[in-house]
């Protein structure tokens, strides 16, 4: 017997009126249900403090949410307070695109993402565009970039949730079926139009404009299916506009070709191809976030005003944490490479900046330059020689600082280890056994073993329907080489080159492709020919074997975590771009190491 399609309720701006909403949901559920979930778009929290008690009753457990409810409108009075508390819950740690649980049956769809809901493919953009006034609940450039990457993936998106309407959605629609308020640009966002045109969902649902509007289906460029747009009014609105709507769509993944191709008689052309092309002139304002570190954030044209003119002695946090600052020479704060090296070795930023840290024992970072492994004055460093460097190195196997429990395999010239704070499970490093600043200055005869390790990893992950992306950053002060190896789903492999090129353009450079034919051995020979002792370079080996290279200009501020940040963007993992956000307990690390060893054993070139 065929599984019936899921039954979904859609709702517009809740504005904190949870009692009204859930009373209606229970009534509809009783008369025509049961329904599997409720999806809310538009502002979820109240406009004033008068509605806070009602919201608190549900979040604090005095009232029950009747069915699984998901919302994207993370703004309004009380939003920051309630959502900050939800973010700290143990159950919400890590990377989650299917909603952070605020209370039983209530889920916050944070940022942007894609998840499966009873077989339906759901994509969402949380927050709203910047208005220049209230900057709470603003979607970020990262959020938008993640959706652009998702749009490149195969498969049809069933539902696309946004808070604001797409600009021009009524272009080409029947005027007799279009409320006059639809033409008002308030509550509309041209960037949402772009995303809708790229994602091509079967249903696009939005709130904010305070009116119900079910547009005629429209066609999509280069796609066979149609899109239906639904705009929903606010809960309890005085005009009695429809704020709740029921749908029961069969997931596209379960539909026949004829069903996918079906076009109702009233289908129109796409409103976004009929209207004027949306301009990119408006820059997306970033949402303040701990994960402000994805590849699409690199926009050298972006300028932010810094308050205060006498801060040149203080460190720039943006530069210290990422290696890049869009303000460049106009920044009022100090760009210090040595401080950045200490920061990357886990020294507390406040300690580096002020010489002290007010968090005391609660701080998770180091409060001594000696702890970073780069603490010696230049004269002492010269006298101490290589032995001291190796003893303080995180990667030298003879060093007391090495975390040997992360080692997965040891060969003659290279070893393989689990990355500290892995971006994804089984994110590993290929590390020279000897203390060497990069893999390209290793003796030529060690290339054979390195290629064996890379080949073994490729085969191991291919058996798990994954591809591997390798990358390395080389700079004159590199302490000990490590070639990063990050497994990704095969479905994303074809997007890697495009996304790295997109990131490079944001930073103002273009990659050179060394070996278009994908011959990795030839690619590494060409890499060696490009290297000199004073240059910095970044290269990435794509799943098909081609190598993209960027030789860093002397005056260029290249982000040290560029490779990881781009990969975090590809995988829609903004909150994992910084390895310090991904630290595991030693017990979890040991478990991951053991599982990897068991699976990798038959491919391990060191066996």
Steps between C-alpha positions, in 0.01 A plus 500: 500500500643839396600738777267802505669836436584711805243754614652839582354817650649833393472820703594867458637743761419366846600824682503313831128404478565138585174438685296619202715302256500171687128521577441526125749220429325268743165583344623433146684190614183364656275573202723418202820359651717355621778724368866409518655842555443877512737734312496868601645782288525869579560655843452235769552711814275785622524869413490608865569368846127438548529166320808370680315313775302305243816394317675418827214269605580269208877527506518448875261202494182638655314452170553230238568543127247260341687390186859529374537870415785661305561876466740724306406848631762526774433864585262705709490583872657224710650316204863554604430391858312181418715393206828565679385267776395237246838516324675403824297183556716183474256351249562790263877476488667421171376546147121476461298605198174339610439752775627585847252383760371799697259285702321169431345514150633852423801533268696805386625477141815703546692669218437303185502136410329195360340206676252220439156523660294184455669448164460861388814693408478828697734796443479815711644847551459625855506868591427798276683759292672789673283806546773722639302544824432185700788265418371201697408186311689600184600225262866490406699480182604155618136393523434615144819344365409167656170501313672587174720194550195286578336620179781330308416160645293245314141431598185708529432712809142452621463795739689830521432707813584870523371774726477769236335478159703487180492831315301485178319177583178636346662574162290326234234394750125549458430854628148404607649245740767736636426714808609866454740480795709245309639781282633681809877428521501495883542150633664392173863413441668487156759256630222255590389526135848400389506204735154385393607516135814296577350244741181446295290353782162337442353720776632834622342619827550847651347733758559865603266686259188434708291367212406158363598444138501172306667581171434296185769235441796620294764324294871496582786555262678174414263294717194292415296556817297803605517713814206613714547810715298543820504821703338473844353764729576552870330298774183670628518786248207746517420463129428129542758417235590133481800425722497120500497277194519123454688312228568132441768476232650173391880528533658564159730204559192273494318658204483355151643687202150586378410646840819709507431633149134585566402863434158632607309702235560830682881461511696817414859571413744564783438843656875542539572460130207727411605773742815703493812311594566536868797721576787400724565861592365448849758341722383238745549606860655237716332356802736522800602141554766284656524324166569805284765302313373345181641536153235741374582752772815602311395827339786746468258781419321471832587781740391532858540813704712453810412711798785677671814644349758417765503119488810444286669326790220244536482189285244463224294196592392441139859483379626305801228236474473465120815650349294747300349840567290674235593842642863449400709811563195691624460271801558682828626180664830320470559217250770293668619177332681377810192551717299309241744206519456489878121523463501209254683299766216556745628800697219716641425811290444717809835388637670594172312830476503623860759284672231354723173307482209586727336157454768341716474121546179490295691592184567202274804658332864531596638794702868457427687552176707195590185292471470588133830347401623831355599694805873555477657838418687501170844485658406215731333320212817513296703364792255227586528336159283246335477271803297747702270566202430131460442451873232771494343387169149357501579265209847362574451145630791548741343812652332483842228723351393251234161337564606152403154352557391678179755312285334256261793361300877553491708444186866562423473869412136589571241422759121540495314653795151608591469879478457681830153652494401318177271676256325169430547147637821343363653837404867398501847648448798360311805618693875460432675299771796739492460863600437664164311822419309363200458182298662652191843534663500138610753281309376394158512132587233555769241594235435133429387434856290816509323395180437155651332659803289726279400210278410287803283779641328547164413130480397478865259793470374401154365183661293732721368699200736787582772692321806665658622859476868559588643845572807663654600855591871576473660813643858586606426460872316168459584295811436139388330391180157339498304413189130514585272226368126559534243245380182635339189337350551401136200716412700810597824407321410682179445825694843520665678682217215747452485588868876548539496723191208696645690549826815610318310764303359638824859543620607658173712226342457210259632147536733351239418143399831314480388167357165517323532132405489400869848341514578553869866397470563754226306758702728461800808527280368830371427611858864438594614712206293793629639492854776720639613563856337841530165440332166399644256287306176314540399202290204265495479164328149441370330158510576446129874564564534850352696744720404865549791725606521854634840657562442758773630849434740647758250769602196273485325409825400143428267329754683217673180296529392566140487134396299388799264796475425428136435134581273604787310709247472213255362273772274772648686482832563863586519426871784250442730725298716565808657180631472625858121474470538133409718366778410150614556338835792261513253213532324604178835543325609152606174352375532676162862387469409140575215498250721652231783253561264204475362614166828627356715202595464314167600814304774628734830521303693470827356156576 
